[in-house]
Amino acid sequence: MSSSTSDPQALAMTPATQAPQAPLLLSWLRSSISKTILASVANYTTSFSVLRALEQKFASQTKARQLEHKRQFSLVHKGNLPIFKFIDKVQAIAASPIDDQDLVLQVLNGLGPEFDFVVSGITSRSDALTIEKVHALLLSHESRNEHDLAMNDLTVKMQANVALGNGRSRGV
């Protein structure tokens, strides 16, 4: 017995051994496929042709889905969302495993001008930051911005009260 016939893979690939298995495999494939998908492969007569048709059908759908994800990924912007929701949104759109640096770049590209200082700081670093570290930095910056806005609002209200109070003390 030669080594090629004792090899299970070589034995499985010979036409003589495939012939008895082919109808069984084709039957199994047809019984395993949903009715809607079965309609698209019903005319194929070999298991190979059914598998090839399914591969082509789903490959084109997968490619279309990937292109749509890339489009959504490139268009995502923070807008009025809080940082944690924005980063969750970017990660959800990415959906599939993505390089951490690509994710960081997309998050930074989607931020508005109020984050320019922190974006400059992050992009000027010589070491690459993880998305978690960038998330923490952006949350800190957002919190500081909200605090500054609240303080400015309080200052404006206090100045308005002082101006109104000064007007009354003059007897006006």
Stockholm file with secondary structure:
# STOCKHOLM 1.0

chainA/1-172         MSSSTSDPQALAMTPATQAPQAPLLLSWLRSSISKTILASVANYTTSFSVLRALEQKFASQTKARQLEHKRQFSLVHKGNLPIFKFIDKVQAIAASPIDDQDLVLQVLNGLGPEFDFVVSGITSRSDALTIEKVHALLLSHESRNEHDLAMNDLTVKMQANVALGNGRSRGV
#=GR chainA/1-172 SS CCHHHHSHHHHHTSHHHHHHHHHHHHHHHHHHSCHHHHHHHTTCCSHHHHHHHHHHHHHHHHHHHHHHHHHHHHHCCCTTCCHHHHHHHHHHHHCSCCCHHHHHHHHHHTCCGGGHHHHHHHHTCSSCCCHHHHHHHHHHHHHHHHHHHHHHHHHHHHHHHHHHHHHHHTTC
#=GC SS_cons         CCHHHHSHHHHHTSHHHHHHHHHHHHHHHHHHSCHHHHHHHTTCCSHHHHHHHHHHHHHHHHHHHHHHHHHHHHHCCCTTCCHHHHHHHHHHHHCSCCCHHHHHHHHHHTCCGGGHHHHHHHHTCSSCCCHHHHHHHHHHHHHHHHHHHHHHHHHHHHHHHHHHHHHHHTTC
//
